[in-house]
């Protein structure tokens, strides 16, 4: 398992369940760039990125209802669980391992939640035809309801794109996904054999002139729409510099597939390790490169704040489940 944030990566379909069990799909863009986003804490308000990395994205929601006292109390119990060797300190390695477990659990729980919606014949596999029927069945049987040109274009684009991704995830080629294969389909950024698909779909999404490359304006347009036509904000100017200095490696004014992969799936970037180092650096008052429970609790709002999630549920689980 690798990048965080990837769970919401795919160009997903929101399903509106209609009579007869068919899903009426509505396009919903959910592409993210795990490594790139992970490095930019300032993109999230407050400590939101830290909370999601430390707790998991879903969990990072129900601490909303907790008082600071309750948050600190639950965080103290989490600290005890992260401290694998029970020496009273959290090391960078222990924090990294925890963050990786949280991300892995989130991904497999996400797959478990949707499994029954697609495994229509209950054979513990999801055939491509089952997925296509559950996701696109309503559209395929009622094309007259999708007269809007944008909708038609979206669905005509998404169905073959999903089929291509499904077949890439389906390693044994039987057109029926096991849980591991379906996990690769939903979370391709986490699997080595899916990296080319991640790069290709990113290119297709951003490359508006369809020349097979991402130029600087396309790169910026994916993050910022200058609808009012005024001067670009400072952060956009900085991103243009980032493109020239770090994205466009061969300095030809555009990114090819290899440069896109280096951007979104860099080989040398471990988001869990980077986040662990960040948490230690920001909380290590005595600068001994490790954290006491007191140091964590003194900086509790970075780890969980009052806006993280219901870890009470998690505390009842076996450690191995994380």
C-alpha positions in Angstrom: 0.0 0.0 0.0 1.3 3.4 -0.8 -0.2 6.8 -1.4 -2.8 8.4 0.8 -5.9 10.1 -0.4 -6.2 7.7 -3.2 -9.4 6.2 -2.0 -11.4 9.0 -3.6 -9.2 8.9 -6.7 -11.4 7.4 -9.4 -13.7 9.2 -11.7 -16.6 7.8 -9.8 -20.3 7.5 -10.4 -22.8 8.5 -7.8 -25.6 6.0 -7.9 -29.2 7.0 -7.4 -31.0 3.7 -6.7 -34.2 3.4 -8.6 -37.0 0.8 -8.7 -35.8 -2.5 -10.2 -32.4 -2.2 -8.6 -30.8 -0.3 -11.4 -28.5 2.6 -10.7 -29.0 5.9 -12.4 -25.5 7.3 -12.7 -24.6 10.9 -12.3 -21.1 12.0 -13.1 -18.9 13.0 -10.2 -15.3 14.0 -10.5 -13.2 12.6 -7.6 -9.7 12.5 -8.9 -7.0 13.4 -6.5 -3.2 13.3 -6.6 -2.0 11.5 -3.5 1.7 12.4 -3.4 1.3 15.9 -4.7 -1.5 16.7 -2.4 0.1 15.0 0.6 3.1 17.4 0.4 0.9 20.5 0.5 -0.5 20.9 4.0 -1.5 24.4 3.3 -4.1 23.3 0.8 -6.3 22.0 3.6 -7.8 24.3 6.2 -6.1 24.1 9.6 -4.9 20.6 10.4 -7.3 18.7 8.2 -4.7 16.9 6.3 -3.0 15.8 9.5 -6.3 14.6 10.9 -7.1 12.6 7.9 -3.7 11.0 7.7 -3.6 10.2 11.4 -7.1 8.9 11.7 -8.4 8.0 8.3 -10.7 10.1 6.1 -14.0 8.6 7.3 -12.9 8.6 11.0 -11.9 12.3 10.7 -15.5 13.3 10.8 -17.1 12.4 14.1 -14.7 14.1 16.5 -16.8 17.1 15.2 -19.2 16.2 18.1 -16.5 15.8 20.7 -15.4 18.4 23.3 -11.7 19.1 23.5 -11.6 17.0 26.7 -13.1 14.0 25.0 -10.8 14.4 22.0 -7.7 14.5 24.3 -9.0 11.4 26.2 -9.5 9.4 23.1 -6.2 10.5 21.6 -4.4 9.3 24.8 -5.8 5.8 24.1 -4.7 5.9 20.5 -1.2 6.9 21.6 -1.0 3.7 23.8 -1.9 1.6 20.7 0.7 3.3 18.5 3.4 2.7 21.0 4.3 -0.8 19.7 7.1 -1.5 22.1 5.4 0.1 25.1 8.4 2.2 26.0 6.4 5.3 26.5 7.5 7.1 23.4 6.2 7.3 19.8 9.0 7.1 17.2 8.7 8.3 13.6 8.7 4.6 12.6 5.8 3.8 14.9 3.8 6.8 13.7 4.6 5.8 10.0 3.4 2.2 10.6 0.2 3.5 12.2 -0.6 5.9 9.4 0.0 3.0 6.9 -2.4 0.8 8.8 -5.0 3.5 8.9 -4.8 4.0 5.2 -4.9 0.2 4.4 -7.9 -0.3 6.7 -9.7 2.6 5.1 -9.2 1.2 1.6 -10.4 -2.3 2.4 -13.4 -1.0 4.5 -14.3 1.2 1.5 -14.4 -1.9 -0.8 -16.4 -3.9 1.8 -19.0 -1.2 2.0 -19.8 -1.3 -1.8 -19.2 -5.0 -2.4 -22.8 -6.1 -2.0 -24.0 -3.4 -4.4 -22.1 -5.0 -7.2 -21.8 -8.7 -6.4 -25.4 -9.3 -7.6 -25.3 -13.1 -7.8 -23.5 -13.4 -4.5 -20.6 -15.6 -5.8 -18.0 -13.5 -3.9 -16.7 -12.1 -7.2 -17.8 -9.1 -9.2 -18.1 -9.8 -12.9 -17.6 -6.9 -15.3 -21.2 -7.4 -16.5 -22.4 -7.1 -12.9 -20.5 -3.9 -12.4 -21.7 -2.5 -15.7 -25.3 -3.3 -15.0 -25.2 -1.9 -11.5 -23.4 1.3 -12.6 -24.6 2.0 -16.1 -27.7 -0.2 -16.4 -30.2 2.7 -16.2 -28.3 4.7 -18.7 -28.0 1.9 -21.2 -31.7 1.0 -20.9 -33.0 4.6 -20.9 -30.7 6.6 -23.2 -33.5 8.9 -24.1 -33.3 10.4 -20.6 -29.8 11.5 -21.2 -30.4 14.1 -23.9 -28.0 16.6 -22.4 -24.9 16.6 -24.6 -22.6 16.9 -21.5 -24.2 13.9 -19.8 -24.0 11.8 -23.0 -20.4 12.6 -23.5 -19.6 11.8 -19.8 -21.2 8.4 -19.8 -19.9 7.4 -23.2 -16.4 8.3 -22.0 -16.7 6.7 -18.5 -18.0 3.3 -19.5 -15.1 2.3 -21.8 -12.7 3.9 -19.3 -14.1 1.8 -16.5 -13.9 -1.3 -18.6 -10.3 -0.6 -19.5 -9.5 -0.1 -15.8 -11.5 -3.2 -14.8 -9.6 -5.4 -17.3 -6.2 -4.1 -16.1 -7.2 -4.9 -12.5 -8.4 -8.4 -13.5 -5.0 -10.1 -13.4 -6.3 -13.6 -14.3 -8.4 -12.2 -17.2 -11.6 -14.0 -16.3 -13.6 -10.7 -16.3 -14.6 -11.4 -12.7 -12.9 -9.5 -9.9 -11.8 -11.0 -6.6 -11.8 -8.7 -3.6 -8.2 -7.9 -4.2 -8.8 -7.2 -7.9 -11.8 -5.0 -7.2 -9.7 -3.1 -4.6 -7.2 -2.5 -7.4 -10.0 -1.3 -9.6 -11.4 1.2 -7.1 -8.0 2.2 -5.7 -5.5 1.9 -8.6 -3.0 4.3 -7.1 -2.2 1.7 -4.4 -1.2 -1.1 -6.8 2.0 -1.3 -8.9 0.4 -3.0 -11.8 -2.2 -0.1 -12.0 0.2 2.8 -12.2 0.0 3.1 -16.0 -3.8 3.5 -15.7 -3.5 6.2 -13.0 -1.1 8.1 -15.3 -3.3 7.6 -18.4 -6.5 8.7 -16.7 -4.8 11.8 -15.2 -3.5 12.7 -18.7 -6.9 12.2 -20.3 -8.6 14.4 -17.6 -6.2 17.3 -17.9 -5.1 17.2 -21.6 -7.9 19.3 -23.0 -6.4 19.8 -26.4 -5.8 16.0 -26.7 -2.2 16.3 -27.9 -1.0 13.6 -25.5 0.8 16.0 -23.2 -0.1 18.4 -20.3 1.2 21.9 -20.9 1.4 24.6 -18.2 -1.9 26.2 -18.9 -3.7 22.8 -18.7 -1.8 22.0 -15.5 -3.0 25.3 -14.0 -6.6 25.0 -15.4 -7.0 21.7 -13.5 -6.5 23.6 -10.2 -7.7 27.1 -10.9 -10.4 28.6 -13.1 -9.8 32.3 -13.6 -13.5 33.0 -14.3 -13.3 36.7 -13.4 -10.3 37.3 -15.7 -8.3 39.2 -13.1 -4.6 38.7 -12.1 -3.7 35.2 -10.9 -3.3 34.7 -7.2 0.2 34.3 -5.8 -0.3 30.6 -5.3 -1.1 30.1 -9.0 2.1 32.0 -9.9 4.0 29.7 -7.6 2.4 26.6 -9.2 3.5 27.9 -12.6 7.1 28.1 -11.3 6.7 24.6 -9.9 5.6 23.3 -13.3 8.7 24.9 -15.0 11.2 23.9 -12.3 10.0 20.5 -11.1 7.2 19.1 -13.3 8.6 19.7 -16.8 11.8 17.7 -16.3 13.1 17.8 -19.8 12.1 21.5 -20.2 10.1 21.1 -23.4 7.2 23.1 -22.0 4.9 20.1 -21.3 4.6 16.9 -19.3 4.6 13.5 -21.0 3.4 10.3 -19.3 6.7 9.7 -17.6 6.8 13.2 -16.1 3.1 12.9 -15.0 4.0 9.7 -13.2 6.9 11.4 -11.5 4.5 14.1 -10.4 1.6 12.0 -9.1 3.4 8.8 -8.1 7.0 9.7 -7.3 9.1 6.7 -6.5 11.0 8.5 -3.7 8.0 9.9 -1.8 6.5 8.0 1.1 3.6 10.0 2.3 3.2 8.1 5.6 6.9 8.7 6.5 6.6 12.4 5.5 3.5 12.8 7.7 5.1 11.0 10.6 8.2 13.2 10.4 6.0 16.3 10.2 4.0 15.3 13.3 7.2 14.6 15.3 8.8 17.8 14.2 5.8 19.9 15.2 5.2 18.2 18.5 8.7 17.3 19.8 9.3 19.9 22.4 12.5 18.5 23.8 13.8 17.7 20.3 14.8 14.1 21.1 13.3 12.8 17.9 10.4 11.0 19.6 7.2 11.9 21.3 5.9 11.3 24.8 2.2 11.0 25.4 2.4 14.5 27.1 3.9 16.0 24.0 1.2 14.5 21.8 -1.6 15.6 24.1 -0.2 19.1 24.4 -0.5 19.4 20.6 -3.7 17.4 20.4 -5.4 19.6 17.9 -2.8 18.8 15.3 -3.5 15.0 15.7 -7.3 15.0 16.1 -8.5 18.5 17.0 -12.3 18.6 17.6 -12.7 17.7 14.0 -11.4 14.2 13.4 -13.5 11.1 14.0 -15.1 8.5 16.1 -12.2 6.4 17.3 -14.3 4.9 20.0 -15.4 2.4 17.5 -11.8 1.7 16.5 -10.7 1.1 20.1 -12.9 -2.0 20.3 -11.1 -3.7 17.5 -8.2 -6.0 17.6 -4.8 -4.4 16.9 -4.3 -6.7 13.9 -7.3 -5.2 12.2 -5.4 -2.0 11.8 
